[in-house]
Amino acid sequence: MPPEDHKNMKKIQAWIPLATWEQVEALGITSPTIAVSKAFDLLLKDLYGSPEDPWLDPQISQNIPGYPPKIPNVSPKIPEDPPEILSVSQEIPKLKALTEEQKAKIEDYKAQIQTLNAEITRLKTAILEAPDPVDLVRLQERNEGLNLVIAEKEKRIEDLTREVTTLNGFAHYFKTAEVKQIEAPAAEKTKSWWKFW
C-alpha cells in the first residue's frame, strides 16, 4: 500500500512466543497485521462491547460520545487452587529428592575423577622413570651374548679339567714307575759340527 493509505494507522512491532504464532498460523492467519488487528478488535469487544468501526479516524472518534470508552480497572480472577499448581506442588518434593540424588552422584563422580587423575599421574611418573625400550633391548642382547660366552668358558674349563686329570694320572704313573736306564747305542763317529765337508 502507498504511504497515504497508512495515514490513519499506527505501526507497531511486537515479539510473541513462537508457539503462539504457530497456533495463529494453524487458524489460517498468515499476516501479522491481520492477526494483531483481530486481537485488538477482540480486546476492545471484550472490554467495551462491539465497536462499530475499529478503524475510526481519531478526529471522528472524538466526536462520538463515549468513544473511546474509559477502561475500567479490571483485575483478572485467578482460581485459588488451579490443577496445574496442585500437580506442580506435588512434584516439588520428588524433584528435590531427585536433585539431591543427582548432587550425590556428581560428588561421587568428582571423587572418581580425582582417583583416576592420581592414577594417571602415578603412571606418567612410572613411564618417565622406566628405562628406554631401545636401551633395554640392547642390554638384553648384550646379556644373552655374555651368557653364551660364559657357557663356552665353562665348557672349556670342563675340558681342561679333564685334561689336567688325565695328565695328573700320567704324571703319577711316571713318578711311581721304575726308571730304567737306557744305554746309548755304540758310539758312532760323528763329525764335529764345524766340519761340514
Legacy VTK file of the C-alpha trace (Angstrom):
# vtk DataFile Version 3.0
C-alpha trace
ASCII
DATASET POLYDATA
POINTS 197 float
0.000 0.000 0.000
1.185 3.511 -0.615
2.124 5.542 2.477
-1.030 7.681 2.066
-3.138 4.585 2.817
-1.436 4.264 6.217
-2.093 7.855 7.186
-4.659 6.976 9.850
-2.834 3.888 11.131
-0.201 3.183 13.782
2.678 0.817 13.097
3.667 -1.447 15.990
6.305 -4.076 16.467
5.965 -6.912 18.941
7.665 -10.131 19.880
5.415 -13.074 20.611
6.237 -16.645 21.593
6.881 -18.945 18.653
4.327 -21.454 19.939
1.643 -18.720 19.949
2.476 -17.726 16.371
2.318 -21.364 15.242
-1.170 -21.634 16.756
-2.237 -18.427 14.955
-0.924 -19.791 11.660
-2.812 -23.028 12.291
-6.001 -20.940 12.307
-5.198 -19.847 8.750
-3.952 -16.349 9.550
-0.672 -15.735 7.706
-0.235 -11.984 8.162
0.906 -10.472 11.461
-1.068 -7.302 10.645
-4.346 -9.223 10.330
-3.597 -11.209 13.493
-2.839 -8.104 15.576
-5.848 -6.243 14.205
-8.189 -9.119 15.058
-6.618 -9.410 18.507
-7.179 -5.709 19.219
-10.757 -5.979 17.933
-11.431 -8.864 20.291
-9.802 -6.987 23.184
-11.976 -3.943 22.586
-15.040 -6.140 22.141
-14.362 -7.867 25.473
-13.848 -4.572 27.296
-16.455 -2.290 25.673
-18.722 -4.405 23.602
-18.587 -4.486 19.824
-17.224 -1.250 18.366
-18.901 -0.301 15.115
-15.667 0.532 13.334
-12.332 -0.222 14.997
-10.525 1.709 12.266
-12.138 5.012 13.066
-10.192 8.159 12.448
-9.102 9.681 15.801
-10.723 13.043 14.865
-14.016 11.325 14.140
-13.835 9.131 17.226
-13.508 12.254 19.413
-16.940 13.336 18.283
-18.545 10.011 19.224
-19.897 10.196 22.761
-18.386 7.537 24.983
-15.739 6.600 22.437
-13.112 5.722 23.284
-14.640 4.437 26.468
-12.798 4.602 29.754
-11.049 1.368 30.538
-12.322 0.018 33.800
-9.747 -1.209 36.288
-10.316 -4.919 35.772
-8.167 -7.468 37.534
-8.375 -10.973 36.178
-9.609 -13.634 38.549
-7.098 -16.332 39.324
-8.521 -19.578 40.603
-7.443 -20.303 44.138
-6.003 -23.768 43.507
-5.715 -24.430 39.792
-4.971 -28.082 38.996
-1.678 -27.163 37.327
-0.390 -25.561 40.531
-1.505 -28.537 42.598
0.241 -31.036 40.338
3.415 -28.944 40.268
3.384 -28.516 44.057
3.083 -32.282 44.455
6.088 -32.846 42.205
8.337 -30.414 44.090
9.397 -32.924 46.815
10.103 -35.541 44.151
12.175 -33.043 42.194
14.069 -32.015 45.342
14.864 -35.661 46.119
15.968 -36.209 42.524
18.150 -33.095 42.724
19.799 -34.313 45.929
20.382 -37.718 44.355
21.977 -36.080 41.312
24.193 -33.937 43.565
25.360 -37.072 45.403
26.158 -38.752 42.083
28.087 -35.674 40.950
30.157 -35.728 44.151
30.817 -39.449 43.626
31.913 -38.762 40.054
34.211 -35.987 41.256
35.835 -38.398 43.737
36.279 -40.997 40.985
37.807 -38.358 38.706
40.297 -37.371 41.424
41.241 -41.032 41.953
41.714 -41.541 38.218
43.772 -38.343 37.926
46.038 -39.577 40.745
46.462 -42.917 38.933
47.247 -41.100 35.673
49.895 -39.017 37.458
51.430 -42.167 39.003
51.537 -43.909 35.614
53.119 -40.865 33.956
55.823 -40.837 36.635
56.395 -44.580 36.193
56.697 -44.129 32.430
59.191 -41.295 32.846
61.294 -43.355 35.282
61.208 -46.518 33.139
64.285 -47.236 31.003
64.250 -46.503 27.327
62.895 -49.589 25.483
65.686 -49.417 22.904
68.350 -49.370 25.620
66.570 -52.219 27.402
66.612 -54.356 24.230
70.319 -53.624 23.736
71.066 -54.641 27.325
69.093 -57.864 26.881
71.052 -58.703 23.697
74.338 -57.986 25.445
73.290 -60.139 28.399
72.418 -63.022 26.064
75.811 -62.662 24.348
77.630 -62.677 27.684
75.654 -65.750 28.768
76.824 -67.567 25.588
80.455 -66.569 26.270
80.162 -67.775 29.873
78.694 -71.101 28.707
81.614 -71.558 26.253
84.124 -70.764 29.007
82.503 -73.243 31.376
82.659 -75.923 28.664
86.340 -75.136 28.026
87.025 -75.266 31.784
85.421 -78.721 31.935
87.574 -79.886 29.004
90.746 -78.516 30.612
89.818 -80.099 33.953
89.506 -83.498 32.227
92.875 -82.968 30.503
94.518 -81.986 33.794
93.090 -85.095 35.414
94.478 -87.245 32.587
97.884 -85.551 32.787
97.935 -85.978 36.549
97.308 -89.698 36.034
100.243 -89.907 33.625
102.455 -87.884 35.948
101.596 -90.144 38.834
102.367 -93.201 36.735
105.732 -91.880 35.710
106.580 -90.913 39.256
105.849 -94.390 40.503
107.416 -96.356 37.639
110.977 -97.669 37.978
113.398 -95.769 35.985
115.432 -97.893 33.680
118.464 -96.514 32.184
118.666 -96.788 28.523
122.071 -97.166 27.151
123.069 -95.284 24.159
123.994 -97.374 21.139
127.610 -97.759 20.214
129.156 -94.514 19.642
129.282 -93.705 16.057
131.787 -91.446 14.647
130.161 -88.246 14.085
131.645 -85.239 12.608
132.009 -82.142 14.583
129.660 -79.526 13.710
132.281 -77.296 12.277
133.395 -79.870 9.857
130.757 -79.866 7.297
132.742 -81.151 4.249
LINES 1 198
197 0 1 2 3 4 5 6 7 8 9 10 11 12 13 14 15 16 17 18 19 20 21 22 23 24 25 26 27 28 29 30 31 32 33 34 35 36 37 38 39 40 41 42 43 44 45 46 47 48 49 50 51 52 53 54 55 56 57 58 59 60 61 62 63 64 65 66 67 68 69 70 71 72 73 74 75 76 77 78 79 80 81 82 83 84 85 86 87 88 89 90 91 92 93 94 95 96 97 98 99 100 101 102 103 104 105 106 107 108 109 110 111 112 113 114 115 116 117 118 119 120 121 122 123 124 125 126 127 128 129 130 131 132 133 134 135 136 137 138 139 140 141 142 143 144 145 146 147 148 149 150 151 152 153 154 155 156 157 158 159 160 161 162 163 164 165 166 167 168 169 170 171 172 173 174 175 176 177 178 179 180 181 182 183 184 185 186 187 188 189 190 191 192 193 194 195 196
